[in-house]
Amino acid sequence: MSTAVALGRDHRLVGFVLAGVRVIDAETEVELTRAWEDLDDDVGLVILSADAATALRPCLADRPDVLTVELP
């Protein structure tokens, strides 16, 4: 079974905890990249804040097994 993660720093991500999503609070490009690289193999969905999506765009293709969604 796949798990879901919300990644970034956006107050809207906190609400996903109610649905069982693990929220990883990261703001800098270094923190975001480290969090992306450290995702467990069972992660199938990552919800990204807009800033996280921008910072991680070059890395997203490294994990084609992960579906990503960007918050507006």
N, C-alpha and C positions, 0 to 999 in steps of 0.2 A: 504494500500500500504506500502511495506517495504522500508526502507531507507538504505543507505550504509554509512559506516564509514571507514576511513583509520586511523590506530592507530600505533604510534611509532615515531621514529625520523629518517627519511631517506628523503633526498632531492627529491627522486622520488615520494613520497606521495603527494607532492604539486600539481603535475599535475592532480591528480584525482579531484581537485576542479572544473576543467573545465567540468567535467561530472556530477557535482552536488553532489559529495561525500563530506561529512563533515570530515575534517582532524583534528584529536586530536593529538597534539604534546606532547608526553610523552617519557621520557627516562629511568628514574629509575624504578626498579621493583615496588616500592610503587606507583609511578605515573601511571604506566601501569595497575596495579591491580585495583587501584581506578577507572581509566577510564573504564576498563572492567566491573566492578561491577555497574557503574553508567550509562551504556548504556540504552537508552530508550527501551521500549518494542516493538517499531515499527522497530527496527534495524534488518535487515535480512541478511546483508552481512558486514563482517569486513575484511578489507585488512590490513594485519599485516606486519610490517617490520620484517626482520629476527630476530633481537634482541627481538622485542616484542613477536614474536611467541615462542621463546625459554623461555622467562620469564613467559609467560602466559600458556604454555602447560599444567600445572597441573589444570588450571582453565577452560579450554575450554569446557570440558564435562559438566560444570555447566549450560551452555546455549546451549542445543542441537537444539534449534530453530534457531540458528545463524550459517550461513555458513561462514567459515573462509578460507581465502586464504593468503598464505605466499609468500612474495616477495623473490626471490632468493638472 
